[in-house]
Structures are given as C-alpha cells and as structure tokens.
Amino acid sequence: MEEKIAEIYNYIQERCLWQFHSRTWDRKENINGTMDYFTKILKGEEVTRDTAQQKCSYADAKILVDELKVKFSWVNELSSEQIEELGTGVKDKLIDIMINKSLNLELNTPFY
C-alpha cells in the first residue's frame, strides 16, 4: 500500500493546487476536506455539500477521483478497507510534508 500512497501523493503534487493554501489552518482544512471526500467518493458513500467549503472540497475530490480511475486502473479494484487506508495514508503524507515539514514561515504568521 505504501507504493500506492506514494503514487497518489506524487500525482497530487504534480497536478493539484488545493494543498498549497497560504496558512496552516487553510491547508489543513483543504487537505482534510478534499481527502475525506476522496475516500467517500471512492467508497460510493453519500456526501453532503451544504456549505461553500464542502462544495469546494467535493469538487476537488471528484475531479481527483475521476482522473485517478483513468490513470491508475488499480484504484477501481480496491476494497473499502484499502480505500480507507489509501485516503488516510495520502492525507497524512500531505499534512506531514505540506504543513509539518514546510519551511514556509508565513504559514503560521499571526498577522492575517
């Protein structure tokens, strides 16, 4: 599964901008929202899209899922547990690298 997590992570890094918000709280909100919807969409679960943030996260996740199903055919063969593991693994890796290990000091500036 680690190899699959790395493949999806690399794809997101190359093609998606939603993880690059300017503040830590913004990045966390976007990464968590998009990856949570990613997991739910892949599992075929119903999702709510009541708020503007939910709609945005859903749209980003839906596009990502559609692209990954074409680019990585193995995504279509994952069990529910594997989808959960994949979504959590990618989300954890994004948060670790994009927030925890970021050298961008402006992520935590209190002036905004």
C-alpha positions in Angstrom: 0.0 0.0 0.0 2.9 2.3 0.6 3.8 2.3 -3.1 0.2 3.2 -4.0 0.1 6.0 -1.4 3.3 7.4 -2.9 1.9 7.2 -6.5 -1.2 9.1 -5.5 0.8 11.6 -3.4 3.1 12.3 -6.3 0.2 12.7 -8.7 -1.4 15.3 -6.4 1.9 17.1 -6.0 2.3 17.4 -9.8 -1.3 18.3 -10.7 -3.3 19.7 -7.8 -3.1 23.2 -6.2 -5.6 22.7 -3.4 -2.9 21.7 -0.9 -1.0 25.0 -1.3 -3.1 27.5 0.6 -1.2 30.3 2.3 -1.9 29.4 6.0 -1.6 26.3 8.1 -5.3 26.3 9.1 -6.3 26.7 5.4 -4.1 23.9 4.3 -5.3 21.5 7.0 -8.9 22.4 6.2 -8.4 21.9 2.4 -6.4 18.7 2.7 -8.7 17.1 5.2 -11.8 18.1 3.3 -10.6 17.0 -0.1 -9.1 13.7 1.1 -12.2 12.9 3.2 -14.4 13.4 0.2 -11.9 11.5 -1.9 -12.3 8.5 0.4 -16.1 8.7 0.5 -16.5 9.1 -3.3 -14.2 6.1 -4.0 -16.2 4.1 -1.5 -19.5 5.1 -3.1 -20.8 6.8 0.0 -23.3 9.7 0.0 -21.7 13.0 0.8 -23.1 16.3 2.0 -22.4 19.5 0.0 -24.3 22.1 2.0 -21.6 24.8 2.7 -19.3 26.5 0.2 -16.3 24.7 1.7 -18.0 21.3 1.3 -18.8 22.1 -2.3 -15.2 23.1 -3.0 -13.7 20.1 -1.3 -16.2 17.8 -3.1 -15.3 19.3 -6.5 -11.6 18.9 -5.9 -12.0 15.3 -4.7 -14.4 14.4 -7.5 -12.0 15.6 -10.2 -9.1 13.8 -8.5 -11.1 10.5 -8.2 -12.1 10.7 -11.9 -8.6 11.3 -13.0 -7.1 8.6 -10.8 -9.6 6.0 -12.0 -8.3 6.5 -15.5 -4.6 7.0 -14.7 -4.3 4.2 -12.1 -6.6 1.3 -13.0 -5.8 -0.4 -9.7 -7.9 2.2 -7.9 -11.0 0.6 -9.3 -10.1 -2.7 -7.7 -9.6 -1.6 -4.1 -11.7 -2.8 -1.3 -13.4 -0.5 1.2 -10.7 -1.0 3.7 -7.9 -0.4 1.2 -9.6 2.8 0.0 -9.7 4.0 3.7 -6.0 3.1 4.1 -5.1 4.8 0.9 -7.1 8.0 1.7 -5.7 8.2 5.2 -2.1 7.5 4.1 -2.2 10.2 1.4 -3.8 12.7 3.7 -1.2 12.0 6.4 1.6 12.4 4.0 0.3 15.6 2.6 -0.2 17.1 6.1 3.3 16.0 7.1 5.1 17.4 4.1 2.9 20.4 3.3 2.5 21.6 6.9 4.7 19.9 9.5 7.9 19.9 7.4 7.2 23.1 5.5 10.0 25.7 5.6 7.5 28.5 4.8 7.4 30.6 8.0 4.4 32.6 6.7 2.2 29.5 7.2 2.0 30.4 10.9 2.2 34.2 10.9 -0.4 35.7 13.2 -0.9 38.9 11.1 -3.6 37.6 8.8 
